[in-house]
Amino acid sequence: MESKEKTWTPDRDQQEIIGLSHGRHLVLAPPGCGKTQILAERVRKAHAEGVAYSDMLCLTFTNRAARGMRERISSNLGDPDTTQVFVGNVHRFCARFLFENAVVPGETSVIDDDTAVSILATYLNEDEDKVLGNYQRRSDYNRVVFISHLMYEIEHGLPKALRQHPDSLSSEDIAALRAICKMQRREFTREALLDIYHHNDFYRDAVLQPDFDVVLRPSAQRMLQFLRYAHAYQAYKRQNLLLDFEDLLLLTYFALHDNADYKRYPWIQVDEVQDLNPLQLAIINELSTASLVEQSSQHDTQSLSEEGCVIYLGDEQQAIFSFMGAKLSTLGLLKDRCKGNIHYLGQNHRSPKYLLDFLNRYAVNELHTDPELLPQTADCDDKANGRLAIVASDDVDSEFNDTAHLVEQLRHAHPEETVAVIVNANRDADAMSRALTAQDIRHFKVSGSDLFASDEVKLLLAHLTVLDNDQQFLAWARLFKGLQVCATHASARRLMHQLKERAVSPAELLTGDKTMLQRFVETYQQEDIVVFDTETTGLNVFEDDVVQIAAERIRQGRVVDTFSVYVETDREIPLMLGDIVNPIIEERKHQQLHSHAEALRMFLNFAHGSALLGHNADYDYHIMQFNVARYLPEVSWVERQPVCFDSLRLIRLLRPDLKAFKLKLLLQELHLEGQNSHLADDDVFATVSLVNYCYEKAQEVVPQQQEFLSRKGVAAQIKLLRDHYASFYTEALQRLYQQRQPTEDPALVAELQLFSDYTVKKGWMKQVKKLPVILRFLAYDIIDVEKEHSLKEQLDRHVMELNTFKEADLCGSTTIEDRVFVSTIHKAKGLEFDNVIVFDVVDGRIPNYYNGDNQQLNDEDARKLYVAMSRAKRRLFIAYSKAKLTAYGIKQQRLSRFLDSVKEMME
């Protein structure tokens, strides 16, 4: 498809970056230099030169940046195939890689930080809500998680330079470990450390012995306690098929490092590279075909093969995420790696000259930026005229009120413009929000606990998640807690674990008195089952045609009859299925083709109301339903064939430990008869083998299910679940395949609103005040109602993305009605506003008093202030208070020393 007309003309520096096609390159790009447009244009050029979209990898730091890049690529190129380009952050890529390549079991769930706290609170017998609200306890919990990762990294040989939290074991901990080894008369080695980690109880007793150093005993006991809980956390995740975000990185790195057969990418571009940690960069390096090779012996350096292209874009002036493992030294490493291929974007296309001059002087004096590398602008407006100003207040309380008053002035003077108050800490954001509310100024706050991390929003998303996949461990656990089936998150996860151990999905308990395995075993023993499969013209169940139907009637596992029919169609049949030629095209040349109506009627007569079964039968059942409705409108498919089992669901319940559930892989893994040839009759034969395997396994499990579900306490919980959720859930299932008009609210948005109304009415959840903002964001920025008409289609495309959103993603939405924002510096990064007020810029806060003489921390605070100020597009105001009240009386304050060299430019 031809791209849309290009209306953008790149400047000289931008054109140079667009033209890069081989080797590794580092592009240093300050704010306002048009990075997103450049990155989208590079996709256009690379594809025109023969790079397949599926061979392109565009990595960003945030979901918001990824969405902006996807939208720009789509609008600029106008080619629907651009969806084959992966655009997203590193964690999202790693999750997709692990599941698509069956590196982890298919039933694995990814947990967030709050869930990790909840898991550990269970072990420590503490109230998780109190832990989440206590900074020190939360820090201790985080340290346990960090230690668990560090021990995994050490055990699996991750290079020291790539370890994510090497300081989670302090020098005091190391001294205690050395003392333990000394008492055991062994060297302190990797093996010794791992032995202590895996045999904690033995060493806890050992440090109590009289010959252990009494001075080190308290620190040794505390260190062993951290190791014990780290080990327990790792074991819990393994037992329950859970991964946290750091696991995604580690497992991906080791998989790529140890196996050269995984797909590599010849074309990669990475944005905001200064915010990535060394492990993320190592993963990107493993993914690239542009591998390092030794140069000739006369040069003691390394060069790159010409087999690929990697572009890193970053800005050392915005490196502010050291607390997440990102290091400024990353750019230094890349400068060495990309020596001779370092580029600069020198034209700022966003800022007026007076603002850019101010930021440039700050960058030279405080960030020590080379003046030759500073961006310039074609804008000639060099008179600030009140648009750069310092706002002084008597004290902090006055500063909040004065800032709110300034916001009101700006809002009235420039009603179409945005105003942001950027603060240093979450408590400032809360207080600023209260000050704005007191003056009736509507605003959007982005700080502290994230909206999408709230229990209420997680509950809403859990409902959508189980509609999409009814075997999602964490989603059901959240529903158990949110719908008051279980009292705590820990008890909810425990109940879900017990059900999962017995191959029970909670969904089955909502739609009948028997589990799916119980119904399957009874049907297998007492009735015929028709195992069927279809070949089709595509994956759209509403519009595509069935072109082959094959089936085998089985009775207690034995085939008693077979069926196969080929169907005429006017629709195009895909020539390729992935990377293989579609075998149905050749096969149809040798078969009689029947009309749609005749073929469908033949199958209905063959099935004759018997229970159906297919592999991934949800697809086959519904495409048959819509084909029957289209070509046999007088027949009700659902009434004629009301029962359908799915061998995919059966095997996922029975063998959640398997890493993949595609039929071809199952045949290999389970050593079953048959082949997955993408011809329906072959696939049916293979599915029959799988059905018989499932029956043997199910017979073993069904008695365990019956015993567990009959327990008094469990039966009471199941009754609660049915009372609270069964009717709503079954009605939601009916809505999955209802097609809505583009003029209506998207089905997913309507479903979220329905579930919110239901839970609020029942008193199980508080009203989410910002839910309308989320719904507008999904309706206008995420869901394409022209292409996705049903809830099923929208869930298939967006449910994973829904569970990765952050509140800051909403700020970039075109649907946000607020024009005033309050944000912390870190959450404002990547955003831009017409007017910016940076709050409380005083010595002691920027830079932080506790930094002392630590130059590294002070330098990062200087960069934080740069990030805050560079969010402004038109006007910038620096607010500070002259004094503050302390326990020792009133203390005078001064404007941050970082502004000494530029304050003369401000009024």
N, C-alpha and C positions, 0 to 999 in steps of 0.2 A: 504494500500500500504506500502511496506517495505521502511524503511528510507535508505538514502544513507549511504555508509560505513563511519564510524566515524574515522577520522584521528587525531583528537585533543585529547590530554591527559591532563585533568585538574590537577592543582597542589592541594595540600592538602586543602588549604583555599577555593579554587573554588569548590572542590568536596563537602565540607561541605555545601556550599550555594545551590548547585544543589540538595542535598538530603533533603532540608527542605520541609516539606509537611503539617504541621499543625501549627496553631497559628500565631501571628504577630511577625515579625522579622525585625530589622533594620540592614542593611549591610552598613558599611562605606567603601567606595571604592574610593581611589585616582585615578588620571589619569593613564592609561596604564595597568590596572589590568584585562583586558579582560572581562568587564561587558557584552558586547553584546553577546559574545560567551556563557557566563554563562546563560544569560536570555533565549537564544535560546535552550540551552541544558535542561533547566528546563522544557520547553514546551514538549520536547521529553519524559522526564522521567515521567512527570505528566500524559501525555496521555497514556503512557505504563501502568501506574498504575490505569487507568480507568477514568481519568478526561476527560470529553468531551471537544473538542476544543471550542464549543460554550459556555462553562462555564468558559473560560479563558479570563482574561482581562489584557492586557499589556499596561500600560500608560507611556507616555514619555513627555518630556517638549517641544520638537520641532518636526516638520514634518520630518526633516532630520534624527533625531534619530529613529523615527518610521519607516521610509523607510529602514534604515539600519537593524533594528531588523526584519522587515518583510522579507527582502531579506535573512538574515541569517537563519531564521526559515525555509523558503522555501527551501534553498539550503541544509541545514543540514538534514532536515527530508524527503525531496523529496515526500511529501504527499500533493496532491492537496486539501485535506480537511482542511489543515492548514489555508486556507482563512477564515474559520469560527472563528478563533481567532481574537478578536478585538485588533488591534495594532494602537495606535494613541495618540494624546494629549488629555487633559481633555476637552478642549473646543469642539473638534471634537466629542468626545464621547457624550457630553451633547447635541449637535445639533442632533445627530442620535437618542438619547434617546427621546428627545422632539417630534420629528416628528414621529418616529415609534410607540410611545405610545399615539399619538394624544393628547399630553398635550397642544400643540399650534395649531392654525388653519393650515391646510395643505398648504395654500398659503402664509405663513409667509416667509419673506426674512431676511437674516442676513446682517447687515451693518458694515462697517469698521469705523475706527476713522475719516478718512477724510470725509466720508459721514455724520457722526455726526456733524462735523464742518460745512459742507454745509447746513444741516438742520437748525442749530442755526443761521448761517449767514443770512438766509432768514428772521428769526424773528427779528434780530438786524439790518436788512437792511444794511449789510456790504458786501464788496467784499470778497468772500471766498478765492480766491487766495492770496489776501493781508493778510488775517488772517493766512493762512497756512504758510506764509513767515515771520510772526511777532511772535517771541517767546512769548512775554508778552500776546498778544491777544489770542494766541493759549492756553496758560496756563489758561487764564480766561475761555475760552470755555471748556477746560478739567474740570475745577472746576464745571461748570454748570452740566456737565454730571455726575461727581462724586456725586454732591449733589442730583441729581435725583435718583441715586442708593441708596444713604444713606437714603433718605426719604422713598423709597420703602422698604428698609430693616427694618427701624423703624416701618413703618405701618404694616408690616407683621410679626413682632416679631422675626426677626433674632437675635440670641444671639450676644451681643456686641463683643465678641472675634472673631466673624466671619465676622464682617463688613469690607468691602473692603477699604473704604476711610473715616474712622471716623474723620480725621482731616480736611475734606473739609469744615466743619463749624469751624471757628477759635474761640479762646477764646473771641476775640472782637465780633464775631457774637453772641456767647452765651450771652455775657453781654447785647447786644442789644435786644435779644429775651427775656431775663429776665426783661428788662426795659419795653418792650411792655406788658408782662404779668402783671407786677406791675401796669401799668397804667389801665389795664383792671380788676384789683383787682382779679386776679386768680393766682394759683400756676403755676410755669413753669414745666409742665409735658409733657409726650409723647403726650397726647391728645391735649394739648395746642399748641405744636409745629405743629402737623398735621393740626390743625384748621388754624393756620397762613399760612401754606403751601397751603391749599386748598382754602383759602379766602384772597388771596394776596391783591386784590384791597381795601378791607375794611381796612386792616392794613396799607397799604400805605397812606391812608387818615388819619388814626389814629396818625401816627408818626408826622404828620404836625400840630397836635393840640398843643395849647400853653402849656398844662400841660405835654407834653413829654419832657424828658431831652434833652436840646438843645445841650449838648456836644456829646451825643450819636446819635443824629439825622442823621448826615452824614453816619455813619457806619450802622445804621439801614436801611436807604434808600438803601444803596448799597447791604446789605444782602438780603433785600426783592426783589431787582432786580434779584439777583442770584436765589432766590427761584422761582420767577415768570418764568424765562426762563427754569429752571429745570422742572417745572410743564408743561410748554408748550412743551418741548422736549419729556417728557413722553407721553403726550397726542398725539403728532404727530405720535410717534411710534405705539401707540395703534390704532389710526385711520387708519394707512396705513399698518398694520400687519408687523411691523418691529421689529427686536430684535438686540441689540448690543451684544458684547462679554460678558459683565458682566451679561446681562439678561440671557444668556445661563446658566451661573452658578447658578444664583439665582432661576430660575424657576425649574431647575433640583433638586437643594437641597430641595426646598419646596415640590416638587412632591414626592420625595423619602421619605422625613421625614414624610409626612402626609399619605402615602399609602404603606402599607407593601406588597401589592399584586404585585408591580413591580418586575421584575426579579432582583435577587441578584446573586452574583458570589462567588463560593466557592474557587476560585483560582485567586489571583490578584498579579501582580508585578508592582511596580511603580519605574521608574528611575528618577534620578535628583530631588529627593524629596525636596532638600533644595531650589529649585526654585519655589515651589508651595506655594500659599498663604493659609491661614487657611480655607477659604471657600472650596477651591479645596480639601484639605485634609478631610474636613467634608463630602464632596460628596463621596469620596472614602470610608470613614468609613460607610456611609449609604449603599453603594453598596455591602459591604462584608457580607458574612454569618458568619464570625468570629466575632460575636458581643461581646461586653464587658458584663461580668456578675459578680455579687458580689461573692466573696469568702466566705468561712465559717466565722462565727462571730468572730473566734479567730484571724482573720487577717483583719486589717483595710485597705486593698488594693483591687485592682481589678485584675482579671485574665481573660483569654480568654476561650471561649468554644472551643471544638475541632472540630467545624463544618466547618472549612475552614482555608485557608492560605492566608496571606497577607505579601508580602516581599517589604520593602521600601529600595531603594538603594540611597545613597547620599554621599556628601563630603562637610563637613563644611568649608573646605579651598576654595571652589568654590562658596560660597553663595554671589552673587553680584547683585541680582535682587530686592533689597529692594524697588526701585522706582516702581516696578510692584506689590507691596504688599507682596512679599516673605520676610520672616523674619528668621534670624538665630535661633530664639527661637523655630522655627518649629522642628529643630532637637532635641532641648532639650525636647520638648513635646513628641516626638517619643521615645526618650531614656527612658522617664518615662513609656510610654505606653508599650514599648517592653522590660522592665526591665527583665534581665535574658536571653533575646534572642537578644543580640547585637553581631554582628559578624564583622570581619575585613578582608579585602583582603590585604594581606601583600606582594604580589609578583608583582613587576612591570615587564611587559613583553615587554615594548616598548622602554624605555630610556636606554642609555648607563650609566655606573656607575658614570662617572664624572658629568653628567648632573643631575642624580638622587641625588647624594651626595649634589650638590649645592641646589637643590629644597628642600631637606630634612632639610638642615641647615636653610634655609630661613623659612621653616614651623615651626621649633622649636623656632627660635628667634623672628619672627615677627607675626606668627599666633598662637603661644603658643600651638602647637601640642604636645601631649605626645610622647616622643621619642620612647616609646615601640610600638606605633601604626604606625610608619613610614614604608612605603613600602621598600622592598629590591629587588635586582636584581641579577640574576645569571651572568650577564655581568661583565667581569673583566677589562674592559677598563676604568681605573681610571685616565688617563692622558688627560687633556683637549687639550693640544697642539694647542692652538689658537682657539679652538672651543667654548670657553667661553671668551667673551671679552667686554670691555667697550670702546665705541667710543665717544670721546669728540670732540666737534666742538666749534668754537669761539662764534657763535651766532646762532639764530634759522634759519636764512636764509641759513647760511653755513651748518647747520644740515640737512636741506632738501637735499641740493646738495651732501653732504658727504654720506648720507644714500642711495641716488640713485646710487652713485658711488660704494658703498659697494654691493648693489644689483647686479650691473653689474659684479663685480668681482666674486661673488658667482655663478652667472648664467653661466659665462664662465668656472669657475673651476669645476662646478658640473651641467652640462646641463640637466641631467635627474631628478634633485631634484627640490623640490618646495622651494620658498622663500616667506616669508610673512613679511610685515611691519605692525606691530600692533600699532595703535595710540589710543589716549585717547578721541578724539573728532572728530566730522564730519568735522569740518573746517580743522583739521590736515590732514584728509584723502584726502580732495579735494586738498590741497596744495601739499601733497606728490604725488598725482596722476599727478599734473602738472609738478612736478620735474622729475618724471619718463618719462613722455611724452617728455619733453624737451631733454632727453637723448635717445629718441627712444627706450625705454624699454616697450615692450608690457606687459600689466598687467590687472588684474581683480580687480575692486574696490567694496567692500561691506561696504557701510556706508550711512548715511543720508537717503534720500528718497529711499524707496525700489523700485526696478525695477518693481516688480509685483503690486505695488501700484500706478504706473504712469497711467495717463489718457489713454495713448496709449495702454498699455498692458490690462488695464481694458476694453477698447473698443473691443479689439480682443477677450477677454474671454467672453464678453457680447454676441457677435455673436454666439459663441459656446453654451452659456447657453440658448439662446432663440431657438436654433435648438433642444436642448434637451427638453426644456419645454417652450412653447410659452406664458406662463402666468407669467413669472418671472418679477415682478414689477421693481426691480432695474436694471436688465439687459436692459430692454427696455428703461428705463429712460437714461441710459448711451448711448444707441444707438441714442436716440433722440438728445442728446447734441453732441455726437461725429460725427454724420452724418449731423449736422447743421440744424436739423429740429427745434430745440429750441436753444435760445441764451445762456441760463444758465442751470446749473444743477437743480436749484430751479424750473425754469419754465418747465423743462423736467419732474421732479417728479410731478409737479402740473397737467400737461397734462395726465400723466399716471394715476394719482389718479382719474381724471375726467372720463377717459375711464373705469377704473376699477369699479367705482361707477355705471356705466351703463352697466356692464357686457360685455365689448368689449375688446377683445385681439387685439393688434396692428397687429398680424399676419393675422387676417381676412381682414384687410384693404389693405393688400398687394396682396391678391389672388382673389379679386373680389370687386364688387361695393356694395354688401350687406354683413352685418355681418352674422356670423354663426347662431345667434339666429333668424335673419330675414329669412334666408334660411330654417332653421328648422321649424319655424312656418308655412311658406308657404307650405312646403312639407307635414307637418302634416295635414294641412287643405285641400289640393288639391290632394294629391297622396297617394298611399300605401307606407308604410315603412316596410321593413323586418328586424325585430329585431332578431339577431342571436348570437350564442355563440359556441365556440369549446372547446373540451377537447383534450389534446395532450400528446405526449410522453415526452415533455420537453419544455424548454423556448427558444430554438434556432430556430428562424423563418426560417433559411436557411436550416436546416437539419432535424428537428423533424417532425414527422407525426401527422396529425389530426386523432383522433380515434373516435370522435363523433362530429356531427354537429346537432344543433337543431335551430329551427327558428319559429317565429310566424309572420304572415303577419297581420299588423294592418291598419285599415282605420278609420281615425279620432279618434284614441284611442281604437277602438273596434277590438278584434281579429276575423279575418275572415277565417284564415287558419293556420294550424300548420304543422311542419315538424320535423322529427328526423331520423337520420341514424347513424349506428355504422360501423366503418371502420376497416378492417384488417390491421395488421402491423407486420413487422419483428423486429421492435425496442422494447426495453424493456420499459414497462410502470412503472413509479415510484410506489412503494408499498405504500409510505406515501406522503401526502401533508401537509408539516409542521408537526404538531403533531397528525394528524388524518389519519386513513386508507383511501387510495384512493378508493372512492366508485365505480369508473368506472370499476375496475377489476371484482368485483362481478357482476355488472350489465351486462357486456359483455357476461357472461356465459349464460344469458337468452335471448340474442338478436341475430338476424341474422346479420352476419358480411358481409359487401359488400367490393368489391375490391376498391382500391383507385380511379381508374378512374370512376367506376360506381357511387360511393358515391358522388364524386365531381360533376359529370354530373347531378345527381339527384338534388343536391342543386342549381346548376346554372339554371336548368329548373324551380325550385320552385321560386327562386328569380326573374328570368326573367328581369333583368336590373333595378328593383326597387331600390330605395335608401336603403342602408343597415344602420343598427345602432347596436352598441354593447357597452358594458361597458368595457372601456380600449380597444376600437376597433382597435387602432393602432396595437396591437399585433395580434388580430384575423384576421384582414384584411391582414396583411403581411404574416402570416403563411399560410393562404389560398392562397395567391398569389404564394408563392414558392411551395406549394403542387400542385397547378394547373400546374405550369411550369414543375414540375417533372413528374407528372402522366398524364397530358393532354397537352402535349407540343404544340399541334395544336391550343389551345385556349388561348386567351389573357384575363386574369382575369381583368386587369385594364380597358380594352375596354368594357368587358361585365358588369362590376360593377364599374362604375367610381365614384359613389357618396357614401360616408360612413360618417355618423354622429357618434359621440362618446358621450355617456351619461356621461362619466367621465368628459370630457371637459365641457359639458353643465352645470353640477351641480357645477363644480368648478367656472365657471363664475357666475352662479346665486347665489351661496351660499358660497362665499369665507370664511365666518366666521366659517364654519364647520371645525372640527378638524381632520376628517378622511373621506376618500372617497371610501373605500372598500365597495362593494355592501352589504355585510352582515351588516356593521355598518350603512350604509345609510338607510337600511330598518328599523333598530331599531330607529335611530334618527328621521326619518321623518314619522314613523308609517305607513309604506307602506305594501301592501300585498306581500307575496312571501317568499321564503327561498333561501339562498345561500348554496346549498348542494354540489357544485362542480360536479354536473351532469348538462350537458348543457341545457336540457329541463327545469329543475327547475330554472336555472339561467336566462333563457330567460323570463320566466314568471315574475320573480322578476324585470328584467330590464324593462319590459313593464310598470309595476307600476311606476318605476322611470321616464320613458319617459313621462307618462301622468302628473306626478308632474312637470317636467321641462316645459312642454307645458303651463301649467297654469301660472307658474312663468314668462315664456318668454313673454307671451301676455302682462303682466304688464310692462315689461321693453322695448320692441321694440319701442313704441312711444317715450320714453325718448331718446333712441339711435338716432332715426331719427331726432328729434329736435336738439340734440347736434351736430351731425355730419353735419347738414345743416348750422350751424353757419358759417359766412363768415371767421372768423379767424381760426376756427378749420379746415374748409374745405381746407384752404390754407396750414395748417401744414400737413394735411393728403396727400395732393398732393405732397408736398416736400418729405415726407416719401416714397411715391410710386416712385417718380422720382429717389430718391437717393438709394433705397434699394430693391425695389420689385423684379427686375429681378435677382439680386444677391441672394436674399433670396430664391426665388422659385427654382433657379438652385441648390442651396445648399440642399434644400429638396430632390431634385432628386438624390443627391449624397449620402444621408443617408444610403441607402441599397445596394449601389454598393460595391461588394467585391473586395478587392485588393490583389495582390499577396504578399507573405512575402518579396519578393525581392524589392518591391516598398516602397517608403516612407509611413509611416502610414497615414491613411486617415485623422486623426485629424491634424497631422502636415501639410499635404498638404492643408487642409482647412484653417488653420491659415495663411499659406503663401499666399494663394489666396486672403483672405480678407485683409491682410496687403497690398499686391500689389494694390488691388482695391482702398482702402482708401487713400493710399499715392499718387497714380496716380490722384485721384480726388482732391487732395490738402486738404483733411479733417484731415489728420494726418501726423505727422512727422515720418520719418523712425526710427524704433526702432533699434539702433545700435547693441544691444545685442540679437536681435531676433534669429539670427542663433544659439546662445548658448542655448536659450530656446528650440528651435526646436530639436537640437541634444539631449538635456537633455530628452525631452519627447520621442523621437524616440528610444533612447538606454537604458534609465533608468526607464521609466514609462510604456510605452505601450508594450504589448506582442503581436507582430503581428502574432505569430503562433496560438494564441487563439482568437484574436480579429481582424477579417478581414475587418470589415466595420466601417464607421464613426459612425453609430448607436451604435454598440457594444462598441466602444471606448468611446463615450460620456456617455453611461449608466454606465460604470465602473469608469470613471475618472473625469467627469465634476465637481463634488463636490470637489474633491482633487485639481483640477486645480485652484480653487478659494481660496485655502488656502496656496499656495506656497509663500515662501519668497526668496529673492535673495540669502541668505546664503545657501539655499538648493542646489544651482547650484555648490557651491564650492566642495561639496562631489561627484560631478558627474564624472564618468570615461571619459566623453566626453569633459571636459574642456581642451582646448589646452594650455591655459595660464599656465605658471609655476611660475609667480610672482603675489602676491596678496597684496592688501591693505585693512585692515579691522579695525574697532573699536574693542575694547576689548570685549564688550558684544556680538557682532555679530561673533566674532572668537571662542566664547565658544563652545566646542564640536568638533571643527576642529583641525587638526594637520598638521604640515608642517615640512619638513626636516630642514629648516633654518628659524629662527625667529629673527627679529630685532624689539625690543620694543623701540618706539620713544619717545623722550623728557621726560625721566624719571628724573625729577627734583623736588625738594621741591617746593611746591606751585601748582604743578599739580598732583603729586602723592607723598604724600597726597595733596588734594586740599587746597589752601590757605583759602578758605571760611569755611572749616571744623572747623577751630579754635581749641578749646579744646574738641570738640565733639568726644569722644572716639569711639562711635559707627560708625560714619562716617569714621573716620581714620582707624578703623579696616576693614571696608568694602573696602577702597582703598587699603589696604595691600593685601586683598584677590584678588582684581582686578589685581594687579601686578603679583600675583602668577598665576592666570589664564592665563595672557598674556605670562608669561615665560614658563609655562608648556605646551604651544602649540608646543614647539620645540621637534623634535625627534633626531636631530643630533647636531646642532650648535645653540648657543644663543648669541645674541649681544645686549647690552644695550647702546642706544644712548642718549646723552644729550648735552645741550649747556651751555657754561660757563657764558654767559651773555645774557641779552636781553635789548632791547631799550624800555624805558617807557616814560611817559609824563614828568618825572622828570630827564631824562637822562639814562645813561647806568647803569643797575643793575646787579651785580654779582650773579651768581646762583651756586648751589651745587647739586651734585648727590643726588637723593632721600635718605632720612635718613633710609628708609626701607632696603637699600642695605648695610648699614654700616657693618653689621655682616658677609656679604658674598663677599664683593667686593675684598677681598684678594684672593679669588678663581678664580678671573677673570683677564685676561691680560689687 
